[in-house]
Amino acid sequence: MSSPQTTAARDLVVGLGATGLSIARYMQRNDIVATYFDSRDQPPGIEELKEICPDAKVMLGGSRLPRSIERIIASPGVSDSHPLIAKALKKKIEVVSDIELFAEAANAPVIAVTGSNGKSTVTTLLYHMCRSDGREVLAGGNLGEPALDLLIQEQPDVYVLELSSFQLHRTQNLPAEVAVLLNVAADHLDWHADENEYRQAKYRVFREARAAVINRADEAAAKFAERCDRVVSFGLDAPEDGHYGLRVDADQTYLARGETLLLSTRELAMYGLHNQLNALAALAAGDLLGLDMAAMLQVLIEFPGLPHRMQFVARIGAVDYINDSKATNVAAAVASIESIDTMLVLVAGGDGKGGDFSDLAGAVENKLRAAVLIGTDAEKIAHALDTVMPVSFADTMGAAVSMAAKFAESDDTVLLAPACASLDQYSNYMERGDAFCQAVGALKR
């Protein structure tokens, strides 16, 4: 592609997606020579890479490992089973994530947020809470801007990073000011070797952290967080002093810190029980960071939630339509279903990523009007539901929503909670959610 490099590259950057290109920008800013690899013959980021690093050596296709390489910086989408990564690991070549580079370079405190579900919402809540308290803050990582691109901007008072299990799996050193683990449920078993490896990747967020936020329902999280100086927990039960949970007073449920009632759940702009948990986790993290409580509560009153996450779409013919396309695994779909207190028509399906759908049956018991299933693993979900209620199959989202509307009765909820990834039919979960919203919009015509 270009003129030969005068210095043998020690680093190999694998993957030319958004993360790979952010790594290239970082390397160029810091005058680090690297070779770039992508298994695709014409990856979409190739022209941008030429602009960023005109003289870089690029390898496309195949899986040959250059002899000079001492370290691989891999994009999150590239698993350890990739032939090139597998060769590197066999030769004991270090494989790291972009977060490893970020942690080496960042000079401001970091709040590291991870979990199987809810991490984008909590990351965004913390971003707004910091701003509400007058802090300069930048947020990114697995959400929004890649972490390394945040370093281009003026140094903030705090960074808030959403981190995936893929990134944590390959990060050796992450001295977070506050590490937040929301929950751990089996996911991404098509990437990780097994469920234990996935869980260990999540729990490693605590390893170098100064303070931790844990879910009281996760005993293992408490054990891994013991090394932190301070630990604050959150949960749906009544909290002990200094911790966060729910308390009931005069027939109203409140977010609470210890015995102190903070905010009625009716005042939360976000929908659903799982978003009450997200709010509690954000409050706990903000507390550890020293944010003003009033400033944090104001955010909870105003922030409606992120698109495609329990997003209210419309009420048509006395039926509510809710878009939770971000429910890309079973645990997320179960949380969505449990947040609905009406009878529902469930729209689900897609690429199950090797997950087990059996928990869906318990979640929909006594509240399922019908299920409309789409995508690659529709039959597997139908088998798991094993219900006498109607189960139908649709080829498109438009057809699925039309079927769901026919099954729904007055005051029911039609809920898109796929329990699956979207890549078998869509570019991402956002495109899938948009398709649902468009199909609902078509019902009005």
C-alpha positions, 0 to 999 in steps of 0.5 A: 500500500505504501512505502516501506517503514524504516523501522521494524514495527513492534506493534500490530494493530488488528482490526480497522473499525472505529477502534482500530482507526482510533488506535492508528490516530493515537500511534500517529500522534505519539510517533509509534510505528505499527503494522495494521492488519484486517482479515477483510480484503477491502475493510471499510476503514482502509482509506481513512487509515491511509490518510492517518498513517500514509507510510504504514504497512498494511496487511489485508486478508490471511493470518500471517504473523509478522516476525518483528511483532512483540505486541498486538493491539486488537479491536474488541470484535476480534476474538482470541479464536481468530487464527492470527490472535491464536498464533500470537497467544501460542507464541506468548506475544502480548495481546492488549486492548485500546483501553490498555493504551488509554490507561497508560496515557490518561492523567485524569480520574476514570470511572470504569462502567461495565456489566452485561446490561445497563452500562450505556445508560449508567455511563450516560447518567454519570456523564450528565451528573458530572456536568450537573455538578460543574465537572468537566467530563468526557465519556466514551469507550464502548459507547460513543467515542473510542477511548483513545480519541478522548485523549485528543481533547483538553484534559477533563476533570474525569473520564467516564468509560463504558467497557465491554468484556472484550476490552477488559479481557485484554487490559492488564492495568486499569487504575480506575478511581471508581469501578462499577459492575452492574450485573453479570449474566451469560453473554458473548459466549460466541467470543469468550471461551466459556461463561467463566472467562466472560465472568472473569473479564467483568470482575477484573474491572476491580483489580486496580480500582480505588473504589467499587460499586457492586450489585448486592445480588452478586456475591462474587462481585463483593469478593472481587471488590474486597481489594478496593479501599471503598465499596458501595453496593446497590440493590432493590432491597432496603439498603444499609447505611452508606449504601443504595437501594429502595425503601417504601414509605406511605405506599410510595417507593423511593430511591434511598441511601441508607435510611434517607429517602432521596427520590420517589421512583414516580419522579424518575424520567426513565421507565422500568425497574431495571432503570431504577437499578441503573439510577441507584448504581449511578448515584453510588458511583457519583457519591464515591466521586464526591458529586453533589446529591441534588445535582445527581437527583436533578439528572434522574428527574430529567433524563428520559433514557437512551434510545432503544432502551425501554423507549416508549414509541406510541400508544395506538388503540389503547396498546403501548409499544415499547422499543428495547432493541438494546436487549441483546441477551436473555438477561436484558430481555428478562429485565425488560419483560419484568418491568412491564406490569400489563399483559404483553405481546413479545417481539423477539429473536435474532442471533442468540450468540450461543445463549440459553433462552430458557429463562424467558419462559419464567419471565413471561409466565402469566403475562404473555398474550402472544409472541412474534419471533424473528431472525436466525434463532426464532425456532430456539426461542419458540422451543424455550417458551413452550407455551400454549399462548400463540407463537408466530414467526415473521420474516420482517419487522414490519410483519412482526409488528403487524402480527403483534398489533392483531394479538394485542388487546386493550391496555396490553404492551407490545414489547420489542425485547429481542434477547438476541444480537441483530447482525443476522438481519440488521447492521446493529441494534439501533437499525433494528430499533428504528425498524420497529419504530417505523413499523409502529408508525405505519400502524397509525396510517 
